[in-house]
Amino acid sequence: MQSKYGLMFLLLLAPCLAQAEIITGRIARVENGATLILTDANHRSHVIGLLGIDAPDLQQEFGRQSQTGLSFIAHGQTATANCRRFDHDRALCVVTVDGRDLGLEMVRAGFAWSYPRQTSLQSAQEANDYQQAEFNARIRRLGLWSSKNPVPPWVWRVQRRH
């Protein structure tokens, strides 16, 4: 009886395991402060969203600076993307370059917010690190935190629709 439940558990877990994927390649382009294009060894392009962060849209205050910040640390670099969710148009991944988590670096520099809607896809340690990095960037008034009242992109997008 116990093996029956174990098998059912594995069958329920299988879709989650099947979605995890590691992609290695060169960062060919930076779309904005939270999205990049990774080209793998087979010359396939992958649209990658940095898991755990949201950055200002390009039309939003500090949007171009955020894009430039990600370009500065990532463009042309060899990266590894640990992808945890695949949407219709992109993968959500923790992307590392030389062992550094690009999403965490963006939050540390004040170029992005820690994105609360994605913490369920992060380990407890990752979520804590991102939240601590945002707190430190806020109190040091780095990047977008130098503005008096920066508007999170998820709020800005809703305001723009109305």
C-alpha atoms as a printed R data frame, in Angstrom:
    type eleno elety resid chain resno      x      y       z
1   ATOM     1    CA   MET     A     1  0.000  0.000   0.000
2   ATOM     2    CA   GLN     A     2  2.819  2.389   0.867
3   ATOM     3    CA   SER     A     3  4.460  1.991  -2.573
4   ATOM     4    CA   LYS     A     4  1.138  2.902  -4.194
5   ATOM     5    CA   TYR     A     5  1.144  6.281  -2.374
6   ATOM     6    CA   GLY     A     6  4.800  6.793  -3.171
7   ATOM     7    CA   LEU     A     7  4.096  6.240  -6.856
8   ATOM     8    CA   MET     A     8  1.131  8.649  -6.747
9   ATOM     9    CA   PHE     A     9  3.355 11.267  -5.087
10  ATOM    10    CA   LEU     A    10  5.996 10.881  -7.800
11  ATOM    11    CA   LEU     A    11  3.384 11.162 -10.526
12  ATOM    12    CA   LEU     A    12  2.057 14.375  -8.968
13  ATOM    13    CA   LEU     A    13  5.578 15.744  -8.585
14  ATOM    14    CA   ALA     A    14  6.738 14.763 -12.097
15  ATOM    15    CA   PRO     A    15  5.357 17.862 -13.888
16  ATOM    16    CA   CYS     A    16  7.261 20.093 -11.451
17  ATOM    17    CA   LEU     A    17 10.485 18.161 -11.958
18  ATOM    18    CA   ALA     A    18 10.058 18.126 -15.722
19  ATOM    19    CA   GLN     A    19  9.864 21.911 -15.797
20  ATOM    20    CA   ALA     A    20 13.254 22.468 -14.129
21  ATOM    21    CA   GLU     A    21 15.921 23.017 -16.755
22  ATOM    22    CA   ILE     A    22 19.478 24.312 -16.864
23  ATOM    23    CA   ILE     A    23 20.440 26.397 -19.905
24  ATOM    24    CA   THR     A    24 24.013 27.530 -20.459
25  ATOM    25    CA   GLY     A    25 25.022 30.058 -23.067
26  ATOM    26    CA   ARG     A    26 26.061 33.598 -23.864
27  ATOM    27    CA   ILE     A    27 23.951 36.610 -22.976
28  ATOM    28    CA   ALA     A    28 23.319 38.037 -26.419
29  ATOM    29    CA   ARG     A    29 20.980 40.903 -25.522
30  ATOM    30    CA   VAL     A    30 19.430 42.657 -22.558
31  ATOM    31    CA   GLU     A    31 15.781 43.563 -23.188
32  ATOM    32    CA   ASN     A    32 15.223 45.486 -19.942
33  ATOM    33    CA   GLY     A    33 16.343 45.333 -16.324
34  ATOM    34    CA   ALA     A    34 14.756 41.919 -15.736
35  ATOM    35    CA   THR     A    35 14.793 40.186 -19.136
36  ATOM    36    CA   LEU     A    36 17.631 38.965 -21.310
37  ATOM    37    CA   ILE     A    37 18.242 36.778 -24.352
38  ATOM    38    CA   LEU     A    38 20.538 33.795 -23.801
39  ATOM    39    CA   THR     A    39 21.987 31.987 -26.829
40  ATOM    40    CA   ASP     A    40 22.917 28.356 -26.163
41  ATOM    41    CA   ALA     A    41 25.607 26.189 -27.792
42  ATOM    42    CA   ASN     A    42 23.116 25.144 -30.505
43  ATOM    43    CA   HIS     A    43 22.557 28.825 -31.395
44  ATOM    44    CA   ARG     A    44 19.011 28.768 -30.026
45  ATOM    45    CA   SER     A    45 17.823 31.959 -28.363
46  ATOM    46    CA   HIS     A    46 16.000 31.776 -25.038
47  ATOM    47    CA   VAL     A    47 14.040 34.675 -23.546
48  ATOM    48    CA   ILE     A    48 14.884 34.625 -19.845
49  ATOM    49    CA   GLY     A    49 13.172 36.568 -17.077
50  ATOM    50    CA   LEU     A    50 15.278 36.957 -13.953
51  ATOM    51    CA   LEU     A    51 13.422 35.049 -11.255
52  ATOM    52    CA   GLY     A    52 12.606 36.915  -8.068
53  ATOM    53    CA   ILE     A    53 12.870 40.467  -9.379
54  ATOM    54    CA   ASP     A    54 10.868 43.057 -11.253
55  ATOM    55    CA   ALA     A    55 12.568 46.053 -12.805
56  ATOM    56    CA   PRO     A    56 11.125 49.351 -14.018
57  ATOM    57    CA   ASP     A    57  9.664 49.197 -17.530
58  ATOM    58    CA   LEU     A    58 11.691 51.049 -20.158
59  ATOM    59    CA   GLN     A    59  9.067 53.833 -20.310
60  ATOM    60    CA   GLN     A    60  9.024 54.116 -16.528
61  ATOM    61    CA   GLU     A    61 11.289 56.350 -14.465
62  ATOM    62    CA   PHE     A    62 14.652 54.591 -14.027
63  ATOM    63    CA   GLY     A    63 13.778 51.976 -16.684
64  ATOM    64    CA   ARG     A    64 16.686 52.781 -19.016
65  ATOM    65    CA   GLN     A    65 19.147 52.940 -16.119
66  ATOM    66    CA   SER     A    66 17.987 49.506 -14.982
67  ATOM    67    CA   GLN     A    67 18.480 48.084 -18.486
68  ATOM    68    CA   THR     A    68 21.938 49.668 -18.660
69  ATOM    69    CA   GLY     A    69 22.827 48.222 -15.245
70  ATOM    70    CA   LEU     A    70 21.964 44.687 -16.339
71  ATOM    71    CA   SER     A    71 23.808 45.190 -19.642
72  ATOM    72    CA   PHE     A    72 26.897 46.327 -17.784
73  ATOM    73    CA   ILE     A    73 27.117 43.192 -15.623
74  ATOM    74    CA   ALA     A    74 25.740 40.646 -18.087
75  ATOM    75    CA   HIS     A    75 25.962 41.415 -21.809
76  ATOM    76    CA   GLY     A    76 28.290 39.076 -23.663
77  ATOM    77    CA   GLN     A    77 28.973 36.972 -20.569
78  ATOM    78    CA   THR     A    78 28.669 33.206 -20.350
79  ATOM    79    CA   ALA     A    79 25.786 32.408 -18.034
80  ATOM    80    CA   THR     A    80 23.932 29.508 -16.498
81  ATOM    81    CA   ALA     A    81 20.156 29.774 -16.175
82  ATOM    82    CA   ASN     A    82 18.429 27.545 -13.622
83  ATOM    83    CA   CYS     A    83 14.898 27.757 -15.028
84  ATOM    84    CA   ARG     A    84 12.029 27.023 -12.687
85  ATOM    85    CA   ARG     A    85  8.964 28.088 -14.641
86  ATOM    86    CA   PHE     A    86  8.158 28.390 -18.311
87  ATOM    87    CA   ASP     A    87  5.497 30.824 -19.453
88  ATOM    88    CA   HIS     A    88  4.236 31.148 -22.999
89  ATOM    89    CA   ASP     A    89  6.885 33.708 -23.954
90  ATOM    90    CA   ARG     A    90  9.805 33.250 -21.549
91  ATOM    91    CA   ALA     A    91 11.465 31.161 -18.892
92  ATOM    92    CA   LEU     A    92 11.823 32.394 -15.299
93  ATOM    93    CA   CYS     A    93 15.318 31.522 -14.131
94  ATOM    94    CA   VAL     A    94 18.008 32.250 -11.597
95  ATOM    95    CA   VAL     A    95 20.836 33.349 -13.894
96  ATOM    96    CA   THR     A    96 24.431 33.242 -12.714
97  ATOM    97    CA   VAL     A    97 27.595 34.668 -14.243
98  ATOM    98    CA   ASP     A    98 30.863 33.618 -12.597
99  ATOM    99    CA   GLY     A    99 28.848 32.347  -9.621
100 ATOM   100    CA   ARG     A   100 27.031 35.670  -9.126
101 ATOM   101    CA   ASP     A   101 23.208 35.710  -9.175
102 ATOM   102    CA   LEU     A   102 22.264 38.485 -11.640
103 ATOM   103    CA   GLY     A   103 18.832 39.057 -10.093
104 ATOM   104    CA   LEU     A   104 20.347 39.498  -6.657
105 ATOM   105    CA   GLU     A   105 22.991 41.848  -8.073
106 ATOM   106    CA   MET     A   106 20.265 43.970  -9.702
107 ATOM   107    CA   VAL     A   107 18.384 44.276  -6.406
108 ATOM   108    CA   ARG     A   108 21.611 45.026  -4.495
109 ATOM   109    CA   ALA     A   109 22.465 47.859  -6.869
110 ATOM   110    CA   GLY     A   110 18.981 49.363  -6.616
111 ATOM   111    CA   PHE     A   111 18.108 48.556 -10.238
112 ATOM   112    CA   ALA     A   112 15.158 46.266  -9.377
113 ATOM   113    CA   TRP     A   113 12.669 45.250  -6.716
114 ATOM   114    CA   SER     A   114 12.538 41.896  -5.021
115 ATOM   115    CA   TYR     A   115  9.329 40.533  -6.577
116 ATOM   116    CA   PRO     A   116  6.985 39.107  -3.931
117 ATOM   117    CA   ARG     A   117  4.829 37.183  -6.425
118 ATOM   118    CA   GLN     A   118  7.751 34.893  -7.281
119 ATOM   119    CA   THR     A   119  9.042 33.992  -3.823
120 ATOM   120    CA   SER     A   120  7.235 30.641  -4.037
121 ATOM   121    CA   LEU     A   121  9.639 29.704  -6.853
122 ATOM   122    CA   GLN     A   122 12.685 30.638  -4.769
123 ATOM   123    CA   SER     A   123 14.372 28.770  -1.964
124 ATOM   124    CA   ALA     A   124 13.877 30.313   1.474
125 ATOM   125    CA   GLN     A   125 17.511 31.466   1.385
126 ATOM   126    CA   GLU     A   126 17.124 33.123  -2.045
127 ATOM   127    CA   ALA     A   127 13.944 34.941  -0.992
128 ATOM   128    CA   ASN     A   128 15.620 36.142   2.207
129 ATOM   129    CA   ASP     A   129 18.758 37.288   0.342
130 ATOM   130    CA   TYR     A   130 16.680 39.259  -2.188
131 ATOM   131    CA   GLN     A   131 14.572 40.917   0.518
132 ATOM   132    CA   GLN     A   132 17.680 41.812   2.538
133 ATOM   133    CA   ALA     A   133 19.379 43.216  -0.575
134 ATOM   134    CA   GLU     A   134 16.351 45.409  -1.296
135 ATOM   135    CA   PHE     A   135 16.273 46.640   2.293
136 ATOM   136    CA   ASN     A   136 19.968 47.552   2.130
137 ATOM   137    CA   ALA     A   137 19.583 49.321  -1.237
138 ATOM   138    CA   ARG     A   138 16.627 51.301   0.153
139 ATOM   139    CA   ILE     A   139 18.425 52.540   3.244
140 ATOM   140    CA   ARG     A   140 21.530 53.416   1.190
141 ATOM   141    CA   ARG     A   141 19.283 55.153  -1.411
142 ATOM   142    CA   LEU     A   142 20.925 53.281  -4.295
143 ATOM   143    CA   GLY     A   143 19.621 53.423  -7.848
144 ATOM   144    CA   LEU     A   144 15.852 53.743  -8.060
145 ATOM   145    CA   TRP     A   145 15.741 54.254  -4.298
146 ATOM   146    CA   SER     A   146 17.314 57.687  -4.824
147 ATOM   147    CA   SER     A   147 13.837 58.776  -6.009
148 ATOM   148    CA   LYS     A   148 11.538 60.049  -3.314
149 ATOM   149    CA   ASN     A   149  8.726 57.593  -4.093
150 ATOM   150    CA   PRO     A   150  9.681 54.932  -6.643
151 ATOM   151    CA   VAL     A   151  6.646 53.123  -8.066
152 ATOM   152    CA   PRO     A   152  6.970 49.350  -8.364
153 ATOM   153    CA   PRO     A   153  6.535 48.193 -11.972
154 ATOM   154    CA   TRP     A   154  3.563 45.957 -11.128
155 ATOM   155    CA   VAL     A   155  1.744 49.021  -9.706
156 ATOM   156    CA   TRP     A   156  2.885 51.262 -12.581
157 ATOM   157    CA   ARG     A   157  1.507 48.813 -15.169
158 ATOM   158    CA   VAL     A   158 -1.929 48.770 -13.495
159 ATOM   159    CA   GLN     A   159 -1.984 52.583 -13.246
160 ATOM   160    CA   ARG     A   160 -1.024 52.871 -16.904
161 ATOM   161    CA   ARG     A   161 -3.920 50.626 -18.001
162 ATOM   162    CA   HIS     A   162 -6.475 52.862 -16.262
